Amino acid sequence: MKLFSVLLIGATLCFGAVDINKADKAQLMEIKGIGEAKANAILDYRKEHKCFNGVEEIKKVKGFGDKFLEKNKSNLEASSCKK
């Protein structure tokens, strides 16, 4: 199972950023610094607000701040969505 997780993380980093508007819990947890609780917080935010208007908006989710965004910005994207 660990090997599978490592391969998934590697594939994500090689093939592009994780879309915080479309990623499921497992995909979100592939990002360094996101565990189950933070992945759930992102999903809850999406349920309430429909989507993120940009990657910077992740800072509105409890537990995410400037340091997280600085370290992970290149691994994140926020596709457009209709509200």
LINMO-V755333 format. One record per residue. N is the residue number from 1. RES is the residue in one letter. OMEGA is omega in whole degrees, -180 to 180 (* if undefined). BURIAL is 1 if it has 16 or more other ideal C-beta (glycine too) atoms within 10 Angstrom, else 0. D_FIRST is the distance of its C-alpha to the first C-alpha in Angstrom with 1 decimal. Layout:
n & res & omega & burial & d_first
N & RES & OMEGA & BURIAL & D_FIRST
N & RES & OMEGA & BURIAL & D_FIRST
This chain:
n & res & omega & burial & d_first
1 & M & 178 & 0 & 0.0
2 & K & 180 & 0 & 3.8
3 & L & 178 & 0 & 5.4
4 & F & 179 & 0 & 5.1
5 & S & 179 & 0 & 6.3
6 & V & 178 & 0 & 8.7
7 & L & 178 & 0 & 9.9
8 & L & 179 & 0 & 10.6
9 & I & 179 & 0 & 12.5
10 & G & 180 & 0 & 14.3
11 & A & 179 & 0 & 15.3
12 & T & -178 & 1 & 16.6
13 & L & -179 & 0 & 18.6
14 & C & -171 & 0 & 20.0
15 & F & 176 & 0 & 21.0
16 & G & -175 & 0 & 22.4
17 & A & 176 & 1 & 22.5
18 & V & 179 & 1 & 20.8
19 & D & -177 & 1 & 23.5
20 & I & 176 & 1 & 23.9
21 & N & -176 & 1 & 26.1
22 & K & -174 & 0 & 23.7
23 & A & 174 & 1 & 20.1
24 & D & -175 & 0 & 18.2
25 & K & -179 & 0 & 16.4
26 & A & 179 & 0 & 12.9
27 & Q & 178 & 1 & 14.9
28 & L & -178 & 1 & 17.0
29 & M & 176 & 1 & 14.3
30 & E & -178 & 1 & 13.4
31 & I & 180 & 1 & 16.9
32 & K & 179 & 0 & 17.6
33 & G & 178 & 0 & 19.2
34 & I & 174 & 1 & 18.0
35 & G & -177 & 0 & 16.1
36 & E & -177 & 0 & 16.4
37 & A & -180 & 0 & 20.1
38 & K & 176 & 1 & 21.1
39 & A & 177 & 1 & 19.2
40 & N & 179 & 0 & 21.2
41 & A & 177 & 1 & 24.3
42 & I & 180 & 1 & 24.1
43 & L & 177 & 1 & 23.7
44 & D & 178 & 0 & 26.6
45 & Y & 179 & 1 & 28.7
46 & R & 178 & 1 & 28.2
47 & K & -177 & 0 & 29.3
48 & E & -173 & 0 & 32.4
49 & H & -179 & 0 & 33.4
50 & K & -178 & 0 & 32.1
51 & C & 172 & 1 & 30.7
52 & F & 179 & 1 & 30.8
53 & N & 178 & 0 & 33.9
54 & G & -178 & 0 & 32.4
55 & V & -179 & 1 & 29.6
56 & E & -177 & 0 & 32.1
57 & E & 179 & 1 & 32.2
58 & I & 178 & 1 & 28.7
59 & K & 176 & 0 & 30.8
60 & K & 179 & 0 & 32.3
61 & V & -180 & 1 & 29.1
62 & K & 178 & 0 & 29.1
63 & G & -179 & 0 & 27.0
64 & F & -179 & 1 & 27.3
65 & G & -177 & 0 & 30.2
66 & D & -178 & 0 & 31.6
67 & K & 179 & 0 & 29.3
68 & F & -177 & 1 & 26.1
69 & L & 179 & 0 & 27.9
70 & E & -178 & 0 & 29.2
71 & K & -170 & 0 & 25.9
72 & N & -174 & 1 & 24.1
73 & K & -179 & 0 & 27.0
74 & S & 180 & 0 & 26.2
75 & N & -177 & 1 & 22.7
76 & L & 170 & 1 & 24.2
77 & E & 179 & 1 & 26.7
78 & A & 180 & 1 & 28.4
79 & S & 179 & 0 & 29.7
80 & S & 178 & 0 & 33.0
81 & C & 178 & 0 & 33.3
82 & K & 180 & 0 & 36.3
83 & K & * & 0 & 37.0
